[in-house]
Amino acid sequence: MSTEVSERVADTPAAIQASPAAAVSDADLLPPPRHIAIIMDGNGRWARERGLPRIKGHEQGAASVRAVTEGCAELGVGYLTVFAFSTENWKRPKEETDALMGLLEQFIGQELPGLMKNRIRLRAIGRTHDLPPNCRKALQDAIDATAQNDRMTLILALSYSGRSELIDAVRALCREALRGELNPDDIDTARISSALDTRDFPDPDLLIRTSGEMRLSNFLLWQLSYTEIYVTEKLWPDFGKDDLRDAIAAFHKRERRFGGI
Ligand code: FPP
């Protein structure tokens, strides 16, 4: 860990560094977090370290999504949300956004049999209408095909940002109020939660961020209010099932008070 990162860790009590898992991890013994959210960072660095094009890092990152999804299902996690493409990612060179969209379409097609076999439901959050038509179709087909699966829900955040989600929710609530169907005084936490893309899912218990950065990067800003944050130096393409167990073991050591004492 660099000195700069160590200092940032010391300044950020909610974020802790990864520690090696014990032989039998708490992840095996205690109930898993109900919902895990992941900021999958470091694909570009992983590729650069190997002298490879960035897309190779994303491809390897897609393999990590597969492994971690499987790991979550095996451990009994109910919901897994992965930040696959942010609204800000559209600013990347077209070559990279095209490649990411192609990879996404391919990933969905390849994963569908496994999602069905493992009874995993696929859902998406974000401005998915921004995605290219082929991608949107592959996504919608997989969402429809997996709708009845009941073991775990995999949520892809695509063209997503917490602020754009909140903007869309505020607009929807204002429209309801203008139609006379909503009294602004009735707007409370539950009403806002039910206007968000995540309305069908519980808030995440654990947020994992790879590659050592201590930022939320506009991810699930409302939903992460009481979420435990776990940051590991590992780059996303190197993150696997054992790292998932380490993160869950660290989560079990936290004391969650939700603002109480
Ligand atoms: C961050 O790495 C990662 C992304 C912008 C996209 C995440 C995408 C994947 C894991 C692969 C595709 C996902 C699916 C679901 C098929 P970065 O490029 O910002 O890395 P860097 O910070 O090292 O440059």
Residues whose N, C-alpha, C, O or C-beta is under 5 A from the ligand:
A	BS01	FPP	M40 D41 G42 N43 G44 R45 W46 H58 G61 A62 V65 F83 A84 L103 L104 F107
